[in-house]
Amino acid sequence: MAAVSLGSLSLPPLKCRKVAVCCSCVNGSLRPITVSGNPPTFVSASGRRIVAVGDLHGDLSKTRRALEMAGVLSSDGQDLWIGGETVLVQLGDILDRGEDEIAILSLLRSLDIQAKSAGGAVFQVNGNHETMNVEGDFRYVDPGAFDECMDFLDYLDEYKGNWDDAFIGWIRATEWWKKKRTSESYWTRWNFLKRQQAVIARSSLLSPGGPLACELGRHSVVLKVDDWIFCHGGLLPHHVAYGLERMNKEVSSWMRDFSESNDSPAVPFIATRGYDSIVWNRLYSRDSADEKYQILQISSILEETLQALGAKGMVVGHTPQFNGVNSKYNERIWCIDVGMSSGVLNSRPEVLEIVDDKARNMTKGHT
C-alpha cells in the first residue's frame, strides 16, 4: 500500500466566488447556467430539464442504470454524457453500504466536465453518510470499500500528486484494480494488519483536509436550482434564517480543514448533526404513521420554508421509500431515495424529472 502521507497531492483550492458562469449555450436557445456561491448554492438554469437521483450507497451498477434511465449516461459502457443541456442533481449518500464509492464520485465528476461542454451540469449535495465518514464514523463501510481505499492510494502514486487527473481517471481504472486484488480476503478475523492498514487508508483520504474530504467539500448540503430546493434530509425555517450559503461554506471549510484564521473549523452542527439538521432531518420523508406532528403542522413548516426562498418544491433523499419515488404535501415535497443500492433495499432504480416546473417519476412506463 502507498504511504498515507498525502501532503504532496495538488488539491483544488477553496476560492470564494460570488457568481460563476458554468457553461455557454450550445445552440443559442438557452441562457448560460450561472452559479452563486462556492460551493454552489443558487443555480439559474432557465429552460433546462432537471433530473434528480437519490441515494446510491456504493452501488456502481445501479448508479449507471439510474443515469441511463435519466437519459444522461450512454449505455455502451463508455460512461459518456448524452444529456445535452440537462441539469443532473444527485442527493448524497454515495458513501457506505457498497464497495464502489470512489468510482461513483469519479464518474459524476467526469460527467460534470462532459456536461458543461454540452451546456448542461452535474451537481451533488452531501448526505449524512458523507459527513459521518469525514468525522471518522466508519460503522457502515462495506469491506469492499475499504479495499477500494487501499487500491486508490496505490493508484494515486502513479499520478505523482496530480489529483484531478487521478480522480477523474479512477472510473476507468477501478475494474483493473479489482482484478488485481488477491483472492485472499482482507477481512478474515486473523488479518488484523490488513484491517488496520485499510482503516488508516480511509482515514487519510476522508479526514478533514484529506483529498477525498476536500473533494466532498466542493459540494453543497443544500442547493436551489431555479424554483426547486435539493437537499439530502430536509430544509427547515431555522436553516433558512441561518443562511444557505453560510451553511454550505461552513461545511465545505470543515471538510477541507480550511479557515481564514488557519484554525481547524468546528463541525457545523446545524447542517450535519442532530435529528433536525439538513442531512439528518426526516420530517418530510417518513411515513405518516411515524410522523410526530400532524400533517397540517408539517405543511405549515414546509410552506414557511419554501416561501422564504421563493421555491416551488423540495426534493429530498435519506429515507428509503418502499413505494418508490413519490410526492407529499400537494407535490411540494418529492422523496426520491428508493433504496436502490444492493446494500440497502436492492430495489429498481428510479429517477425524478422536472420539466417546465412539473415533476414526475421517470420510472413509470420503464422496465
C-alpha positions as CSV (number, residue, x, y, z in Angstrom):
1,M,0.0,0.0,0.0
2,A,1.2,3.5,-0.7
3,A,2.4,5.7,2.1
4,V,-0.5,7.5,3.7
5,S,1.2,10.9,3.7
6,L,-0.7,12.8,1.1
7,G,0.8,16.3,1.6
8,S,2.3,16.3,-1.9
9,L,-1.1,16.0,-3.7
10,S,-2.2,19.0,-5.6
11,L,-5.7,19.7,-4.3
12,P,-8.2,22.2,-5.7
13,P,-8.0,25.4,-3.7
14,L,-11.0,26.9,-1.9
15,K,-11.6,30.2,-3.7
16,C,-14.7,32.2,-2.9
17,R,-16.7,33.4,-5.9
18,K,-20.0,35.2,-6.0
19,V,-21.2,34.3,-9.4
20,A,-19.6,32.0,-11.9
21,V,-20.6,31.0,-15.5
22,C,-20.7,27.2,-15.6
23,C,-21.2,26.8,-19.3
24,S,-22.2,28.5,-22.5
25,C,-25.2,27.9,-24.7
26,V,-24.6,25.4,-27.4
27,N,-27.4,26.5,-29.8
28,G,-28.2,29.9,-28.5
29,S,-31.6,28.9,-27.3
30,L,-30.8,28.9,-23.6
31,R,-29.0,31.3,-21.3
32,P,-25.8,30.1,-19.7
33,I,-26.1,28.3,-16.4
34,T,-25.0,30.6,-13.6
35,V,-23.9,29.6,-10.1
36,S,-23.8,31.7,-7.0
37,G,-21.7,30.6,-4.0
38,N,-18.8,28.3,-3.5
39,P,-19.7,25.6,-3.0
40,P,-22.7,26.1,-5.3
41,T,-25.9,27.3,-3.5
42,F,-28.1,29.1,-6.1
43,V,-28.2,27.9,-9.7
44,S,-30.0,29.6,-12.6
45,A,-30.7,27.1,-15.4
46,S,-33.7,28.5,-17.0
47,G,-35.5,26.3,-19.5
48,R,-33.4,23.2,-18.8
49,R,-34.6,19.8,-17.9
50,I,-33.6,18.8,-14.4
51,V,-33.2,15.2,-13.3
52,A,-32.6,14.1,-9.7
53,V,-31.2,10.8,-8.4
54,G,-31.3,9.7,-4.8
55,D,-29.0,7.7,-2.5
56,L,-26.5,5.4,-4.3
57,H,-24.6,3.9,-1.4
58,G,-21.6,2.5,-3.3
59,D,-23.5,0.6,-6.0
60,L,-21.9,1.5,-9.3
61,S,-24.1,-0.9,-11.4
62,K,-27.3,0.7,-10.0
63,T,-25.8,4.1,-10.4
64,R,-25.2,3.5,-14.1
65,R,-28.7,2.1,-14.6
66,A,-30.3,5.2,-12.9
67,L,-28.2,7.6,-15.0
68,E,-29.1,5.7,-18.2
69,M,-32.8,5.8,-17.2
70,A,-32.4,9.6,-16.7
71,G,-31.1,9.9,-20.3
72,V,-27.8,11.4,-19.3
73,L,-25.4,8.4,-19.5
74,S,-24.6,6.3,-22.6
75,S,-25.5,2.6,-22.4
76,D,-22.4,1.4,-24.3
77,G,-20.2,1.2,-21.2
78,Q,-18.1,4.2,-22.2
79,D,-19.6,6.5,-19.5
80,L,-20.3,9.3,-21.9
81,W,-22.7,12.2,-21.1
82,I,-25.6,12.2,-23.5
83,G,-27.8,14.6,-21.6
84,G,-27.1,17.7,-23.6
85,E,-28.2,20.7,-21.6
86,T,-29.8,18.7,-18.8
87,V,-29.0,19.5,-15.2
88,L,-28.4,16.4,-13.0
89,V,-28.6,16.7,-9.3
90,Q,-27.5,13.8,-7.0
91,L,-28.9,13.9,-3.5
92,G,-26.0,12.4,-1.5
93,D,-25.2,9.2,0.4
94,I,-22.8,7.9,-2.2
95,L,-20.7,6.6,0.7
96,D,-21.2,3.4,2.8
97,R,-23.1,0.1,2.3
98,G,-21.4,-0.6,-1.1
99,E,-17.9,-1.1,-2.5
100,D,-17.6,1.4,-5.4
101,E,-17.9,4.7,-3.6
102,I,-14.8,6.5,-5.1
103,A,-15.7,5.1,-8.5
104,I,-19.2,6.7,-8.3
105,L,-17.7,10.0,-7.2
106,S,-15.2,9.8,-10.1
107,L,-18.0,9.0,-12.6
108,L,-20.0,12.0,-11.5
109,R,-17.0,14.4,-11.7
110,S,-16.3,13.1,-15.2
111,L,-19.9,13.6,-16.3
112,D,-19.9,17.1,-14.9
113,I,-16.9,18.0,-17.1
114,Q,-18.6,16.5,-20.1
115,A,-22.0,18.1,-19.3
116,K,-20.5,21.6,-19.1
117,S,-19.1,21.3,-22.6
118,A,-22.6,20.4,-23.8
119,G,-24.4,23.2,-22.0
120,G,-25.5,21.1,-19.0
121,A,-24.2,20.5,-15.5
122,V,-23.9,17.9,-12.7
123,F,-24.4,18.9,-9.1
124,Q,-24.1,16.9,-5.9
125,V,-25.2,17.5,-2.4
126,N,-23.6,15.8,0.6
127,G,-25.7,13.5,2.8
128,N,-25.3,12.2,6.3
129,H,-23.0,9.3,5.3
130,E,-20.6,11.8,3.7
131,T,-20.4,13.9,6.9
132,M,-20.2,10.7,9.1
133,N,-17.2,9.5,7.2
134,V,-15.4,12.9,7.4
135,E,-16.0,12.6,11.1
136,G,-14.3,9.2,11.1
137,D,-17.5,7.2,11.6
138,F,-16.9,4.1,9.6
139,R,-19.7,1.9,11.0
140,Y,-21.4,1.4,7.7
141,V,-18.4,0.9,5.5
142,D,-18.5,-2.1,3.2
143,P,-15.4,-4.3,3.3
144,G,-15.0,-3.8,-0.4
145,A,-15.0,0.0,0.1
146,F,-12.0,-0.4,2.5
147,D,-10.3,-2.4,-0.3
148,E,-11.1,0.4,-2.7
149,C,-9.5,3.0,-0.5
150,M,-6.3,0.9,-0.3
151,D,-6.3,0.4,-4.1
152,F,-6.9,4.0,-4.7
153,L,-4.0,5.1,-2.6
154,D,-1.7,2.8,-4.6
155,Y,-3.2,4.1,-7.8
156,L,-2.6,7.7,-6.7
157,D,1.2,7.0,-6.6
158,E,1.1,6.7,-10.4
159,Y,-0.1,10.3,-10.8
160,K,2.6,11.9,-8.7
161,G,0.3,14.4,-7.0
162,N,-2.0,15.3,-9.9
163,W,-5.3,14.9,-8.1
164,D,-7.7,16.0,-10.8
165,D,-6.4,13.6,-13.4
166,A,-6.1,10.8,-11.0
167,F,-9.6,11.3,-9.5
168,I,-11.3,11.6,-12.9
169,G,-9.4,8.6,-14.3
170,W,-10.4,6.2,-11.4
171,I,-13.7,5.3,-13.0
172,R,-11.8,3.8,-15.9
173,A,-9.2,2.1,-13.7
174,T,-11.3,0.7,-11.0
175,E,-12.2,-2.7,-12.7
176,W,-8.5,-3.4,-13.4
177,W,-7.6,-2.7,-9.7
178,K,-10.4,-5.0,-8.6
179,K,-9.0,-7.8,-10.7
180,K,-5.5,-7.2,-9.4
181,R,-6.6,-7.9,-5.8
182,T,-5.6,-11.3,-4.5
183,S,-8.3,-13.9,-3.8
184,E,-7.3,-13.8,-0.1
185,S,-9.9,-11.8,1.9
186,Y,-8.6,-8.7,3.8
187,W,-11.4,-9.4,6.3
188,T,-10.6,-12.7,8.0
189,R,-10.5,-12.4,11.7
190,W,-6.8,-13.2,11.7
191,N,-5.8,-10.5,9.3
192,F,-5.5,-7.6,11.7
193,L,-2.7,-5.9,9.9
194,K,-4.8,-5.6,6.7
195,R,-7.7,-4.2,8.7
196,Q,-5.5,-1.6,10.3
197,Q,-4.0,-0.6,7.0
198,A,-7.5,-0.3,5.4
199,V,-8.8,2.0,8.2
200,I,-5.6,4.1,8.0
201,A,-6.0,4.4,4.3
202,R,-9.7,5.5,4.6
203,S,-8.9,8.0,7.4
204,S,-6.1,9.5,5.3
205,L,-8.4,10.1,2.4
206,L,-11.5,11.2,4.3
207,S,-10.4,13.0,7.4
208,P,-10.8,16.8,7.2
209,G,-8.2,18.1,4.8
210,G,-7.7,14.7,3.2
211,P,-8.1,14.5,-0.6
212,L,-11.5,12.8,-0.7
213,A,-12.8,15.1,2.1
214,C,-11.6,18.1,0.0
215,E,-13.4,16.6,-3.0
216,L,-16.6,16.3,-1.0
217,G,-16.1,19.8,0.2
218,R,-16.7,21.0,-3.4
219,H,-20.3,20.1,-2.9
220,S,-23.2,21.7,-1.0
221,V,-25.5,20.4,1.7
222,V,-28.4,22.4,0.1
223,L,-28.8,23.6,-3.4
224,K,-31.5,25.8,-5.1
225,V,-31.9,25.2,-8.8
226,D,-34.3,27.7,-10.2
227,D,-37.5,27.2,-8.2
228,W,-36.5,23.9,-6.6
229,I,-34.6,23.1,-3.4
230,F,-32.4,20.0,-3.3
231,C,-31.1,18.6,0.0
232,H,-30.5,15.2,1.5
233,G,-32.7,15.3,4.6
234,G,-34.8,18.4,4.5
235,L,-34.6,22.2,4.9
236,L,-36.4,23.9,7.8
237,P,-37.1,27.6,8.6
238,H,-34.2,28.0,11.0
239,H,-31.8,26.7,8.3
240,V,-33.1,29.4,6.0
241,A,-32.7,32.1,8.7
242,Y,-29.1,30.9,9.4
243,G,-28.3,31.3,5.7
244,L,-27.9,28.7,2.9
245,E,-24.6,30.0,1.6
246,R,-23.3,30.3,5.2
247,M,-24.1,26.7,5.9
248,N,-22.6,25.4,2.7
249,K,-19.4,27.4,3.2
250,E,-19.0,26.2,6.8
251,V,-19.5,22.5,5.9
252,S,-17.0,22.9,3.0
253,S,-14.5,24.7,5.2
254,W,-14.7,21.9,7.8
255,M,-14.3,19.2,5.2
256,R,-11.3,20.9,3.6
257,D,-9.9,21.8,7.1
258,F,-9.8,25.4,5.9
259,S,-10.4,28.6,7.8
260,E,-9.3,32.2,7.4
261,S,-7.6,32.1,10.8
262,N,-5.8,28.9,9.9
263,D,-7.5,27.1,12.9
264,S,-9.4,23.9,12.2
265,P,-13.1,24.8,11.9
266,A,-15.6,23.2,14.1
267,V,-18.1,20.6,12.9
268,P,-21.1,22.6,11.5
269,F,-23.8,21.3,13.9
270,I,-26.8,23.0,12.3
271,A,-26.1,21.3,8.9
272,T,-24.6,17.9,9.9
273,R,-25.6,17.0,13.5
274,G,-28.9,16.3,15.2
275,Y,-32.2,15.0,14.1
276,D,-33.2,18.3,12.6
277,S,-30.0,19.1,10.7
278,I,-30.2,19.3,6.9
279,V,-28.6,15.9,6.3
280,W,-30.5,14.0,9.1
281,N,-33.9,15.6,9.0
282,R,-36.8,13.1,8.2
283,L,-39.7,15.4,8.9
284,Y,-40.9,15.4,5.3
285,S,-39.9,11.9,4.2
286,R,-41.0,9.5,6.8
287,D,-44.3,7.5,6.7
288,S,-47.4,9.2,8.1
289,A,-47.6,6.6,10.8
290,D,-44.3,7.7,12.2
291,E,-44.9,11.4,12.0
292,K,-44.5,13.2,15.3
293,Y,-46.5,16.2,14.1
294,Q,-49.9,16.5,12.4
295,I,-49.9,16.8,8.6
296,L,-51.1,20.4,8.8
297,Q,-48.3,21.4,11.1
298,I,-45.7,19.8,8.8
299,S,-47.3,21.5,5.8
300,S,-47.1,24.8,7.6
301,I,-43.4,24.4,8.3
302,L,-42.8,23.4,4.7
303,E,-44.7,26.3,3.3
304,E,-42.8,28.7,5.6
305,T,-39.5,27.3,4.3
306,L,-40.4,27.4,0.6
307,Q,-41.9,30.8,0.7
308,A,-38.8,32.2,2.4
309,L,-36.8,31.1,-0.5
310,G,-39.4,31.7,-3.3
311,A,-39.3,28.0,-4.1
312,K,-42.0,25.8,-5.7
313,G,-40.9,22.5,-4.1
314,M,-38.2,20.5,-2.3
315,V,-36.6,17.2,-3.4
316,V,-35.1,15.0,-0.6
317,G,-33.4,11.7,-0.2
318,H,-32.2,10.0,3.1
319,T,-35.3,7.9,3.9
320,P,-35.9,4.8,1.7
321,Q,-39.4,4.9,0.1
322,F,-40.9,1.4,-0.2
323,N,-43.4,2.7,-2.7
324,G,-40.8,4.3,-5.0
325,V,-40.4,8.0,-5.9
326,N,-43.4,9.8,-4.5
327,S,-44.7,13.2,-3.6
328,K,-46.2,14.6,-0.4
329,Y,-47.9,17.8,0.8
330,N,-49.6,18.7,-2.6
331,E,-46.5,17.8,-4.5
332,R,-44.4,20.3,-2.6
333,I,-42.1,17.5,-1.4
334,W,-40.7,14.8,-3.6
335,C,-39.0,11.8,-1.9
336,I,-36.5,10.1,-4.2
337,D,-34.5,7.7,-2.1
338,V,-35.7,4.3,-3.3
339,G,-33.0,2.2,-1.6
340,M,-31.7,1.1,-5.0
341,S,-28.3,0.0,-3.7
342,S,-27.7,-3.7,-3.1
343,G,-26.6,-2.7,0.3
344,V,-30.0,-1.2,1.2
345,L,-33.2,-2.5,-0.4
346,N,-31.7,-3.6,-3.8
347,S,-34.7,-2.0,-5.4
348,R,-35.2,-0.9,-9.0
349,P,-33.6,2.5,-9.8
350,E,-36.0,5.4,-10.1
351,V,-35.4,9.0,-11.2
352,L,-37.2,12.3,-10.8
353,E,-37.6,14.5,-13.8
354,I,-38.5,18.2,-13.7
355,V,-39.6,19.9,-16.9
356,D,-41.3,23.3,-17.0
357,D,-41.6,23.2,-13.2
358,K,-43.6,20.0,-13.4
359,A,-42.1,16.9,-11.6
360,R,-42.7,13.3,-12.5
361,N,-41.3,9.8,-11.6
362,M,-39.5,8.7,-14.8
363,T,-39.6,5.1,-13.8
364,K,-43.3,4.8,-14.7
365,G,-43.5,3.2,-18.1
366,H,-40.0,1.8,-17.8
367,T,-39.0,-1.8,-17.2
